[in-house]
């Protein structure tokens, strides 16, 4: 930021990335310029909330008696608009730091990508999400003036002016009232917006739930209704949808909502929404927020993390209680038994709603689970009080479901044949990888259903469950699965001395690299696979540990050999003729590294490929 010399009007230059952002906003990003109104009103409302918040805590603000309001003036003849609030205002430093920078570093990158895809964003829906709200005003005007006076600073007032072309100016002014006044002349293409009827329509559409009166001249034009104070039967879907969009900053309607009016040991009203999809990108800071906390209809916090447990933080909405003091501090909301009780009731009712969906509308529940299942799973390791309910709410793809469709543990268990005593799962990066894994061959051949755990969240949450309804939950990779029956296979297995000798030879060749070499009862088509002992981690889990900790030392594996496989029979034969055969040694190395490769754990493929070439060369020799 370059600052000119000591003149009354100082000139500043935007940072390079800000210029880029402005260019994008004005020229390519948004198809719907009217959203500027929502952005400016929402900023005004935030500024008013800050004053109200300070006042309920008896903190000193300038002009404490001033009404908390938003005023709009329209000059239809000259096409000018004024939006004014009696909120917190801005100091000179605020103007430079907050109005001249991009809030999140992910913003520009995201917007650039969007532009590359030449995808216009309808309704400017993303504008507010990324903290570029104020700049949307440059869609409708060439020059903006802000006059502002902070409610907390000693300063008198400042005028900020910019044509959005890379520079802005700041000068000191005398401003009598605290708060912010923003004015500008509309561009020709949008000059029709300077019309009382149009502006009223925009306010109805975008800002009807703003919690402060909005005046056009002397007339109050919004309804300031605290929707959550009403009974569910007194709200219609349209109102609920609009309120959700307003409070969640989402442009899609919610999936569903839950209205709670609780009286008893704790008293509160809540209006809770389940979004239809998770918010945009993972860098979206809104992901961190959840329910808004109100005390006696006064807004207190929009990031009160204590109102819901972590795994339900995707919920949006409002909790309004009489049981906390108005000047409640963050420390109090964190430790108060009132918040804990609210969280308990909210969690209970929300899980109840999911359970209802799961029984009465499985399709709806599965859609929900597809979007928020990973959130819910986090509860398995943290919400012990509700663990049993959460387990029932889990859904899985399995070796018997079609891709993209689910089963529950309850369904899995009811479909188990009587001989099957355990619940099996396989961990893999994806369904496709799981389906091809050698460890699955036995189960497939014998029609035993296996749960597919295909995400990092599954790995760290579900695998902590030991059992379900008295049945152990076991990885198919664990070595000592008591499978019972052997595979129905006409190929005869190597037996006796020959079998013992070839297993022993493999162990000799591989030495310390494996814990043991044993006969496999799970392989059908593959020659060999690596498995872990009862207490070890399976391959996928191990890979994740390595990703998080480069010093992580993987445990030794057991190599299982398929004694029905013709290759093994051939090798056993060579072994009985020539124990030291170089071909035998190479083949054993190749089997071992092949098994490593399948589980994506072969760190150096050079020898593996060289051996393949040697074998191919021998096989093709004329
Ligand atoms: P966002 O509102 O998402 O933070 P904006 O670009 O709309 O992004 O605003 C940037 C910042 O400028 C706000 O966070 C706030 O600090 C300040 N600001 C904007 N409008 C006002 C206003 N009317 N009163 C006080 N501060 C404001």
Boltz pocket constraint, residues with backbone or C-beta under 6 A from the ligand:
constraints:
  - pocket:
      binder: B
      contacts: [[A, 39], [A, 40], [A, 43], [A, 44], [A, 47], [A, 85], [A, 87], [A, 88], [A, 89], [A, 90], [A, 94], [A, 98], [A, 99], [A, 101], [A, 103], [A, 128], [A, 130], [A, 131], [A, 132], [A, 133], [A, 134], [A, 135], [A, 180]]
      max_distance: 6.0
